[in-house]
Amino acid sequence: MSTLLTIDLPLPKFGSGKVRETFDVGDQLLMVATDRLSAFDVIMREGIPHKGEVLTRLSAFWFGQTREIIPNHLISIDPAAFPAAVAAQRGELAGRTMLVHKAQRIDFECVVRGYLAGSGWKDYRATGAVSGVPLPSGLRLADRLPEPIFTPATKAATGHDENCTLDVMENAIGIDLAQSLRDASLALYQFAADLAIDRGIIIADTKFEFGLLDGQVIVIDELLTPDSSRFWAAGEYAPGRSPASFDKQFVRDWLETQTWDKSPPPPTLPPEVIAGTAQRYQEAYEWLTGDTFTPMGH
């Protein structure tokens, strides 16, 4: 299976992230999801086949499902809609590329947690709360919370985002905007969690990004993918232990068995770890959308 780790287009570069390369098209952007994978903030040397396609096509699915809740930045994932300047690359871009409206990004990650896991579990064990939201005592790892909670994070230019309280967010961007982002995040999460559980997946937590377009709040970046969410197989779920997930946790777990100090260069991923991770990403797509994953790009 082929992987795409870098992309070079005859367009001005707008930004480069761990996974995506974004190109400037005037008042629009072309966002290309590569097959790169980062773990512990280090980009692995090997890609995960078709990972970028899964992220893009799953985001497009959710953008379509949720546009009645809140508008989003997606214009099209059809290569025919892309600028003429990239006509020669349309085969390479197919399936992994979104043409989107250029919005003014709001520099907070909007995290919603329905279950206790990850940094939320660490925060709870230390303080009995998550990002300042008090929780009942006696909760276990992976327990379902009494109700989903909004736990924002400051968006770091490099390294890890830092969890913060709603008060910090309100002071930074204003009470009205912060509360509208909280309300939109909780509505998106509840809708997606209800759809997902019917298809055998628990969305333990997820993060949203928002921007302003002509003064209106819209969802930007990716939406409800294995890179931005913690997906668990409902049939394997049991509180008190970390459930199997449909994401790069498979890679993280393998890396934890290696003598590696979590700084570049990373260890070489064995073929079975790459294949197992690719399978998990594609299963997430198939379970959630109900469609068989067939690669579009080449």
LINSULJO-V949393 format. One record per residue. N is the residue number from 1. SS is DSSP state (A for helix, B for strand, O for the rest). PHI is phi in whole degrees, 0 to 359 (* if undefined). OMEGA is omega in radians with two decimals (* if undefined). Layout:
n = {N	N}
ss = {SS	SS}
phi = {PHI	PHI}
omega = {OMEGA	OMEGA}
//
This chain:
n = {1	2	3	4	5	6	7	8	9	10	11	12	13	14	15	16	17	18	19	20	21	22	23	24	25	26	27	28	29	30	31	32	33	34	35	36	37	38	39	40	41	42	43	44	45	46	47	48	49	50	51	52	53	54	55	56	57	58	59	60	61	62	63	64	65	66	67	68	69	70	71	72	73	74	75	76	77	78	79	80	81	82	83	84	85	86	87	88	89	90	91	92	93	94	95	96	97	98	99	100	101	102	103	104	105	106	107	108	109	110	111	112	113	114	115	116	117	118	119	120	121	122	123	124	125	126	127	128	129	130	131	132	133	134	135	136	137	138	139	140	141	142	143	144	145	146	147	148	149	150	151	152	153	154	155	156	157	158	159	160	161	162	163	164	165	166	167	168	169	170	171	172	173	174	175	176	177	178	179	180	181	182	183	184	185	186	187	188	189	190	191	192	193	194	195	196	197	198	199	200	201	202	203	204	205	206	207	208	209	210	211	212	213	214	215	216	217	218	219	220	221	222	223	224	225	226	227	228	229	230	231	232	233	234	235	236	237	238	239	240	241	242	243	244	245	246	247	248	249	250	251	252	253	254	255	256	257	258	259	260	261	262	263	264	265	266	267	268	269	270	271	272	273	274	275	276	277	278	279	280	281	282	283	284	285	286	287	288	289	290	291	292	293	294	295	296	297	298}
ss = {O	O	O	O	O	O	O	O	O	O	O	O	B	B	B	B	O	O	O	B	B	B	B	B	B	O	O	B	B	B	B	B	B	O	O	O	O	B	B	O	O	B	B	O	O	O	O	O	O	O	A	A	A	A	A	A	A	A	A	A	A	A	A	A	A	A	O	O	O	O	O	B	O	B	B	B	O	O	A	A	A	O	O	A	A	A	A	A	A	A	A	A	A	O	O	O	B	B	B	B	B	O	O	B	B	O	O	B	B	B	B	B	B	B	B	O	O	A	A	A	A	A	A	A	A	A	A	O	B	B	O	O	B	B	O	O	O	O	O	O	O	O	O	B	B	B	B	B	B	B	O	O	B	B	O	O	O	O	O	O	O	B	B	O	O	A	A	A	A	A	A	A	A	O	A	A	A	A	A	A	A	A	A	A	A	A	A	A	A	A	A	A	A	A	A	A	A	A	O	O	B	B	B	B	B	B	B	B	B	B	B	B	B	O	O	B	B	B	B	B	O	O	O	O	O	O	O	O	B	B	B	B	B	A	A	A	O	O	O	O	O	O	O	O	B	O	O	O	A	A	A	A	A	A	A	O	O	O	O	O	O	O	O	O	O	O	O	O	O	O	A	A	A	A	A	A	A	A	A	A	A	A	A	A	A	A	A	A	A	O	O	O	O	O	O	O	O	O}
phi = {*	272	229	246	257	227	219	235	238	280	224	297	283	266	188	222	246	295	242	258	246	241	241	273	231	72	270	231	231	249	255	251	268	281	263	294	227	249	220	55	66	240	280	291	287	261	267	255	308	68	301	298	293	300	299	290	289	289	301	299	302	290	301	293	291	250	293	283	280	201	293	222	271	289	260	194	249	280	304	295	272	285	301	301	299	251	305	290	258	299	296	290	277	303	86	246	230	243	269	226	290	277	244	274	292	266	277	221	277	257	262	240	241	256	223	266	202	59	293	296	295	297	298	297	296	277	233	78	218	233	51	84	268	291	233	301	283	84	288	255	307	73	297	287	282	306	205	300	239	262	228	291	218	289	270	276	293	223	74	280	290	251	300	216	268	299	301	299	296	298	293	278	238	101	296	297	294	299	288	291	292	299	296	295	298	294	293	298	299	297	300	293	297	293	295	294	294	294	250	91	237	268	266	291	199	201	232	244	238	234	217	247	233	53	81	257	286	226	277	232	66	260	216	55	253	296	277	251	220	252	259	241	287	300	290	254	284	208	296	101	214	278	289	297	235	262	204	280	301	302	290	302	299	293	299	295	272	263	274	221	270	65	234	299	277	279	296	284	284	288	305	290	288	298	295	295	291	303	298	295	299	291	297	301	299	292	296	285	272	80	254	287	278	239	303	261	276	220}
omega = {-3.13	3.06	3.09	-3.10	3.12	3.11	3.14	-3.11	3.12	3.12	3.09	3.12	3.11	-3.13	3.13	3.13	-3.14	-3.09	-3.00	2.94	-3.06	-3.06	-3.03	3.08	3.14	3.12	3.08	3.09	3.00	-3.09	-3.10	3.09	3.09	3.08	3.12	3.07	3.06	3.06	-3.08	3.11	3.06	3.12	3.13	-3.14	-3.12	3.05	3.06	-3.03	3.05	-3.13	-3.13	3.09	3.12	-3.11	-3.07	-3.07	3.07	3.05	-3.14	3.08	-3.10	3.08	3.11	-3.11	-2.95	-3.03	3.06	3.11	3.13	3.12	-3.12	-3.01	-3.02	2.99	-3.12	2.93	3.13	-3.12	3.12	3.13	-3.09	-3.12	-3.14	-3.11	-3.10	-3.11	-3.10	-3.10	-3.01	3.10	3.12	-3.07	-3.03	3.06	-3.05	-2.98	3.06	2.90	-3.00	2.99	3.06	-3.11	3.04	-3.05	3.02	-2.91	2.99	2.93	-3.14	-3.02	3.01	-3.13	3.04	-3.11	-3.07	-3.10	3.04	-3.11	3.08	3.11	3.11	3.12	-3.12	-3.13	-3.11	-2.96	-3.04	-3.13	3.02	-3.11	3.10	3.11	-3.11	-3.13	3.12	3.09	3.04	3.12	3.13	3.00	3.10	3.06	3.00	3.14	3.13	3.01	3.14	-3.13	3.13	-3.07	-3.05	3.08	3.04	-3.07	-3.10	3.09	3.08	3.07	-3.04	2.93	-3.10	3.08	3.11	3.12	3.06	3.12	3.12	3.13	3.13	3.13	-3.08	-3.02	3.14	-3.05	-3.05	-3.13	-3.13	-3.11	3.08	3.07	3.09	-3.09	3.13	-3.14	-3.13	3.12	3.10	-3.13	-3.08	3.10	-3.08	-3.13	3.13	3.12	-3.05	-3.07	3.07	-3.11	2.99	-3.11	2.98	2.98	-3.08	3.07	3.13	3.09	3.12	2.97	-3.11	3.05	3.09	3.08	-3.08	3.09	-3.12	3.09	3.08	3.04	3.13	3.09	3.12	-3.08	2.99	3.08	3.06	3.09	-3.08	-3.02	3.02	-3.14	3.07	3.03	-3.06	-3.11	-3.13	-3.03	2.99	3.13	-3.13	3.06	-3.10	-3.10	3.04	-3.06	-3.09	-3.06	-3.07	3.08	3.09	3.10	3.14	-3.11	3.12	-3.13	-3.14	3.12	-3.08	3.04	-3.06	-3.07	3.08	2.99	-3.11	-0.04	3.12	3.03	3.05	-3.14	3.11	-3.09	-3.09	3.09	3.08	-3.12	3.14	3.12	3.09	3.14	-3.12	3.10	-3.09	3.07	3.11	3.13	-3.05	3.14	-3.03	-3.07	-3.05	-3.14	3.00	3.12	3.04	-3.09	3.12	-3.03	3.05	*}
//
